[in-house]
């Protein structure tokens, strides 16, 4: 059984506190009487708060209620922004200008709300100088400290050193 509002035939109590379609409290009445009143005005009796004493029920048009809930969910989905992971690849002996160009991209991605995965690729004998790679990633961390936080600290995976930055 789904949680949430429960409908006519699911109301277990003999008395319920009834709220009309305008949100005004009518009072406590027998369930059968409340169902009849709801039917008389063309609505359903929906149990809103089953744990209250007595349970609270409301006159609602169930179809309209579901439709409005669906509309709210769709609107929330439209405004939601998915966070992507952008990857920036570098080499340990990157030139100053190339580094500046890559950092401009990193800043742009972070300001757009995306995460950035920094990948440092080692080739050949560069593996003997992993401290150069660590220094470069620390420099990236320092340059982006005011706009990003480190989500995954630098780690070595095979011939690559990885670090993930996320917007603050």
VOFILO-687022 format. One record per residue (C-alpha): residue number from 0; residue in one letter; x, y, z. Coordinates in pm, 1 decimal, decimal comma, padded with zeros to 6 digits. Layout:
N
NUM a X Y Z .
...
# end
This chain:
168
0 x 00000,0 00000,0 00000,0 .
1 x 00132,3 00346,7 -00096,3 .
2 x 00187,9 00609,5 00166,7 .
3 x 00015,3 00944,4 00129,8 .
4 x -00354,9 01030,2 00105,5 .
5 x -00592,8 00739,3 00153,6 .
6 x -00930,1 00734,7 -00018,2 .
7 x -01300,8 00669,1 00068,4 .
8 x -01296,6 00296,3 00126,1 .
9 x -00963,1 00303,2 00312,3 .
10 x -01082,7 00521,4 00600,2 .
11 x -01085,9 00291,6 00902,8 .
12 x -01210,2 00520,3 01180,6 .
13 x -01579,2 00571,1 01261,9 .
14 x -01530,9 00948,0 01318,0 .
15 x -01307,3 01193,9 01131,8 .
16 x -01227,4 01565,2 01153,3 .
17 x -01344,9 01710,2 00820,8 .
18 x -01195,6 02001,2 00626,9 .
19 x -01394,7 02133,0 00329,8 .
20 x -01262,5 02209,5 -00021,0 .
21 x -01176,9 02569,2 00082,3 .
22 x -00957,7 02453,5 00373,1 .
23 x -01206,6 02543,1 00647,2 .
24 x -01261,3 02308,9 00942,3 .
25 x -01617,3 02170,4 00941,3 .
26 x -01569,6 01964,8 01257,5 .
27 x -01578,9 01601,4 01372,7 .
28 x -01843,1 01377,5 01211,2 .
29 x -01910,2 01014,6 01127,0 .
30 x -01716,2 00882,0 00829,6 .
31 x -02028,3 00772,4 00639,7 .
32 x -02185,1 01114,1 00682,7 .
33 x -01864,4 01285,6 00561,2 .
34 x -01849,0 01057,1 00254,8 .
35 x -02211,4 01140,4 00171,6 .
36 x -02145,4 01515,4 00204,9 .
37 x -01840,3 01489,7 -00021,5 .
38 x -02037,8 01293,5 -00280,9 .
39 x -02319,0 01551,3 -00265,9 .
40 x -02081,6 01825,8 -00382,2 .
41 x -01910,2 01595,4 -00635,6 .
42 x -01583,0 01542,2 -00446,0 .
43 x -01404,7 01258,1 -00267,1 .
44 x -01324,4 01229,0 00102,5 .
45 x -00946,4 01193,9 00136,1 .
46 x -00771,8 01108,0 00461,8 .
47 x -00490,5 01359,3 00506,5 .
48 x -00354,9 01276,8 00851,4 .
49 x -00436,8 00918,6 00959,7 .
50 x -00230,0 00935,4 01282,2 .
51 x -00420,9 01228,3 01431,9 .
52 x -00697,5 01171,6 01687,8 .
53 x -00952,0 01177,4 01528,7 .
54 x -00803,3 01129,7 01176,4 .
55 x -00819,7 01435,7 00951,3 .
56 x -00999,6 01405,0 00615,6 .
57 x -01055,9 01660,7 00341,2 .
58 x -01298,8 01707,3 00052,9 .
59 x -01090,4 01686,6 -00267,5 .
60 x -01128,8 01617,9 -00637,6 .
61 x -00877,5 01330,1 -00654,0 .
62 x -00814,9 01363,1 -01028,2 .
63 x -00745,8 01736,1 -00999,8 .
64 x -00524,7 01678,2 -00694,0 .
65 x -00313,0 01420,9 -00880,7 .
66 x -00291,9 01645,6 -01187,8 .
67 x -00166,1 01942,0 -00982,5 .
68 x 00087,2 01722,5 -00800,4 .
69 x 00214,8 01597,9 -01138,5 .
70 x 00241,4 01957,3 -01264,4 .
71 x 00444,4 02058,4 -00957,3 .
72 x 00679,0 01761,8 -01004,7 .
73 x 00731,8 01847,7 -01373,4 .
74 x 00805,3 02213,6 -01290,9 .
75 x 01057,5 02108,0 -01026,1 .
76 x 01225,3 01875,2 -01276,0 .
77 x 01257,1 02156,6 -01532,8 .
78 x 01431,1 02394,9 -01293,3 .
79 x 01670,2 02126,8 -01169,0 .
80 x 02026,9 02145,9 -01302,0 .
81 x 02222,5 01828,4 -01340,3 .
82 x 02583,5 01850,4 -01232,1 .
83 x 02821,4 01720,1 -01495,3 .
84 x 03184,2 01617,4 -01454,5 .
85 x 03415,3 01794,2 -01698,2 .
86 x 03765,2 01657,4 -01749,6 .
87 x 04081,5 01862,7 -01799,6 .
88 x 04391,6 01670,6 -01907,3 .
89 x 04744,3 01795,8 -01846,4 .
90 x 05103,3 01674,8 -01850,7 .
91 x 05349,3 01729,9 -01564,2 .
92 x 05578,3 01960,7 -01766,9 .
93 x 05299,3 02184,8 -01903,1 .
94 x 05402,4 02529,0 -02027,7 .
95 x 05287,4 02845,5 -01844,4 .
96 x 05055,4 02969,3 -02120,4 .
97 x 04901,0 02624,4 -02168,9 .
98 x 04843,2 02605,5 -01794,3 .
99 x 04669,0 02945,6 -01797,8 .
100 x 04438,8 02834,6 -02083,7 .
101 x 04345,4 02515,3 -01894,9 .
102 x 04281,6 02712,8 -01574,8 .
103 x 04048,5 02948,6 -01763,1 .
104 x 03844,9 02642,4 -01866,8 .
105 x 03846,8 02508,5 -01509,6 .
106 x 03714,5 02840,3 -01375,3 .
107 x 03443,7 02854,2 -01643,3 .
108 x 03326,3 02497,1 -01566,4 .
109 x 03317,8 02556,5 -01190,4 .
110 x 03128,4 02886,0 -01227,9 .
111 x 02868,0 02699,3 -01439,7 .
112 x 02821,1 02460,6 -01145,4 .
113 x 03000,1 02157,3 -01290,5 .
114 x 03260,0 01939,9 -01121,8 .
115 x 03605,7 01925,1 -01277,4 .
116 x 03821,7 01613,7 -01292,8 .
117 x 04188,4 01705,0 -01330,3 .
118 x 04382,5 01426,4 -01503,9 .
119 x 04759,9 01440,1 -01510,3 .
120 x 04910,0 01191,2 -01756,1 .
121 x 05263,1 01059,0 -01709,5 .
122 x 05459,4 00919,4 -02005,0 .
123 x 05780,5 00720,1 -02008,8 .
124 x 06035,4 00836,8 -01753,3 .
125 x 05804,0 01106,7 -01616,8 .
126 x 05682,0 00838,7 -01371,8 .
127 x 06013,1 00881,2 -01188,0 .
128 x 05917,8 01242,7 -01110,3 .
129 x 05570,9 01211,8 -00958,3 .
130 x 05648,2 01503,2 -00727,1 .
131 x 05623,3 01733,3 -01033,0 .
132 x 05268,2 01610,1 -01087,6 .
133 x 05179,3 01656,1 -00721,2 .
134 x 05322,7 02010,6 -00728,8 .
135 x 05115,1 02092,1 -01038,3 .
136 x 04791,2 01963,3 -00879,4 .
137 x 04867,9 02158,0 -00559,9 .
138 x 04915,5 02468,4 -00776,5 .
139 x 04572,6 02403,5 -00936,2 .
140 x 04422,3 02363,9 -00587,6 .
141 x 04573,1 02693,7 -00471,2 .
142 x 04462,2 02880,1 -00786,8 .
143 x 04101,1 02762,2 -00750,0 .
144 x 04079,0 02779,9 -00368,0 .
145 x 03833,7 03072,4 -00361,8 .
146 x 03580,4 02916,0 -00604,7 .
147 x 03621,1 02538,6 -00561,0 .
148 x 03673,9 02274,1 -00297,1 .
149 x 03857,5 01948,0 -00341,2 .
150 x 03616,6 01658,1 -00358,4 .
151 x 03876,7 01389,4 -00429,8 .
152 x 04236,3 01455,5 -00328,9 .
153 x 04518,8 01375,9 -00576,3 .
154 x 04576,2 01003,4 -00615,7 .
155 x 04780,6 00793,4 -00856,4 .
156 x 04601,4 00540,1 -01076,0 .
157 x 04847,8 00363,7 -01301,8 .
158 x 05015,6 00630,6 -01513,3 .
159 x 04759,6 00900,1 -01425,9 .
160 x 04719,6 01128,0 -01126,8 .
161 x 04357,9 01234,2 -01061,7 .
162 x 04192,2 01508,0 -00857,9 .
163 x 03826,4 01618,1 -00854,2 .
164 x 03719,1 01977,7 -00782,9 .
165 x 03362,0 02080,2 -00700,7 .
166 x 03205,2 02428,0 -00678,3 .
167 x 03189,2 02577,3 -00327,5 .
# end
